[in-house]
Amino acid sequence: MMSSIYQINKGINKPIEFRGLYGQYIAYLAVGLVLLLLSFTLMYILGVPLVVVVPVVVFLGTALFLVVTRLSKRFGVHGLSKYFAKRGLPVYLKFSSRRVFTGLRVVQSNAERQRV
């Protein structure tokens, strides 16, 4: 009889990581690289000299990689989504009447009556 050896996957529920980039940042880098490829192709077809095209694409690619890496290290796996969600929250709420708050007591007291 041959005994089977099974390896246990201990990476369950861990975020996807590739060279220090987590989750969504891998997708951002991939989309940016595809856009760089398309821009290189477009500039080459339009007849822009390669002496100009290659340094521009290399510079933009380096900048893209640095920015995405910095975002990944600063915000972590879900931090960028939380950052944008927090920016969407209002600084304060303004009510023109007290009806919102006085109605809370009525609802609370009705709930207490139903429990008894």
Secondary structure as the mmCIF struct_conf table of DSSP 4:
data_model
#
loop_
_struct_conf.conf_type_id
_struct_conf.id
_struct_conf.beg_label_comp_id
_struct_conf.beg_label_asym_id
_struct_conf.beg_label_seq_id
_struct_conf.end_label_comp_id
_struct_conf.end_label_asym_id
_struct_conf.end_label_seq_id
HELX_LH_PP_P HELX_LH_PP_P1 MET A 2 SER A 4
TURN_TY1_P TURN_TY1_P1 ILE A 12 ASN A 13
HELX_LH_PP_P HELX_LH_PP_P2 LYS A 14 ILE A 16
STRN STRN1 GLU A 17 PHE A 18
TURN_TY1_P TURN_TY1_P2 ARG A 19 GLY A 20
STRN STRN2 LEU A 21 TYR A 22
TURN_TY1_P TURN_TY1_P3 GLY A 23 GLY A 23
HELX_RH_AL_P HELX_RH_AL_P1 GLN A 24 ILE A 45
TURN_TY1_P TURN_TY1_P4 LEU A 46 GLY A 47
HELX_RH_AL_P HELX_RH_AL_P2 LEU A 50 PHE A 75
TURN_TY1_P TURN_TY1_P5 GLY A 76 HIS A 78
HELX_RH_AL_P HELX_RH_AL_P3 GLY A 79 ARG A 87
TURN_TY1_P TURN_TY1_P6 GLY A 88 GLY A 88
BEND BEND1 LEU A 89 LEU A 89
BEND BEND2 VAL A 91 VAL A 91
BEND BEND3 SER A 96 SER A 96
BEND BEND4 ARG A 98 ARG A 98
HELX_RH_AL_P HELX_RH_AL_P4 ARG A 99 ARG A 115
#
